[in-house]
């Protein structure tokens, strides 16, 4: 089994559990406080990486800024997912919707990086928002709430 696959499975498990813990936290504390805990948890992880691995800090400003932009966008995504939970979103609905973010990546890669999208990819791009809409509907066809 390739190493990237094992890392992908680990990410799937970590992020899957995260969806439940984020919902549990916003049931008891505010979006803002939940996000501060989320952000604070990155500090020991960053210290561990910085001490356990050799990190090359000889990067150009552009590369550093791209990394920082990725981190800021990740943080904004987490913040808005916490807000969705606090506003009454169910984790079984919010997480599948926000986890469809690769659609944005695929479209951006197509238009900005000129990567090819096959008919099968287009089918997924079209069906994923339909699935998100169906998940957000209740038994009677009305939007679901807490």
N, C-alpha and C positions, 0 to 999 in steps of 0.2 A: 504494500500500500504506500503510495507516495506521501512524503512528509506534508505537502501542502494540504492533502486531504484530511490528515489527522488534525492539523491546525484548524481547518475549516469546521470539523466536527466539534472541536473544543470551543470555537467561537459560537457555534450554534447552541451548545449547551449553556455557555456563560450568558449569552444574550437571551436565551429562552427563560432562564431563571431570573434574569434582570427584569423582564417584563412583569413578573409577578411581584418582585420586591419593590419596583417603582410604584405599582398600584397600591400595595400595602402601605408604603410610606405616605402617599398622598391621601390615603383614607384617614390619616392621623395628624399630618402636618402639611403646611402650605407647599405649593409648587416651589416657591423661592427657597425655603429651607431644605426641601428634598434635593433641589439642584445643588445647594451649597454642600450637602453631604456627598453627593455624586462627585462634585469637583474636588473636594478634599480627599476623596479616596484615590485620586490620581497621584497625589504627592508621594505616598509610600511606594507606589508602583514605579513611579519615575526614579525615585532614589534607588530602589532595588535594581532597576535596569542600568542606571548610571554606575552603580558599584559592581554589578556582576558581569557586565559586558564592556568591552572596549568600544567606546562611542567616538566616532570621528567627528570632531567639531569644526573641521576645516571645510565648511560649506559656504557657497556663495550666498549673498543676501537674497537672491531670487528663490533659491531652493528653500532657505529657512522661512521666507515669507509664505511660500506655498504650503509648507508644513504647518505653519501657524494658522493660515487661513483654513486648512483642513480641520485643525483642532477647534477653531472658533465655530465653524459650521457644524461640527459634531456636537459641540456644547449647545448651540442654538437648537439643534434637533432634539437633544435630550431635554432641554428646558421646555420646548413646546410639547413633547410627549408627556412630561409631568403635568403640564397645564391641561392636556386632554384628559388625563386621569382625574385630576382634581375637579374638572368640569363635569364629571360623571361618566366618562368613557369606561367601558369594561375592558379589562386587559385582554380578554379573548377576542376583542374586536379592534382595539387600538393597536396592539402589537402587530397583527397581520397587515393592517393598513400602513403603518409607518415602516414596516419591514419590506414594503414594496419599493423602497427608495432606489433599488437597482434600475428601475425603469428610467429614472432621471439620468442615471449614469449611462445606461445603454444609449439613450437618445442623445445625450451630450457627446458621447464617444463617436456616435454616427456623424453628427453635424460638425463637431469641432475637430475630431481626430480622423475623420473619414474612414471609420471602421465599418465593415459591412454588417447589415442586418438581413438575416435570411427570412423567408416567409414564415418559418417556425417561430423565429424571434418576434416578428410582427404579430403573430397570433397571441403569443404570451403578453406582449405589450398591450394588446387590445383586451384580452381576457382578464388580466390582473385588476384593472380598475372595476370591471364588472363584478369580480369576486369580492372586492372591497365593498362595493355598494351593497351586494347581497348580504355580506356579513353584518353590515350596519342596519339592516332591516330586521324587525321583530317578526314573530309568527303572523301577526295580522297585517304586515306590510308597513307598519309605522316604524319610525326610528326607535332604536332601543336606548334605554337610559339605565342608570345605576340600578 
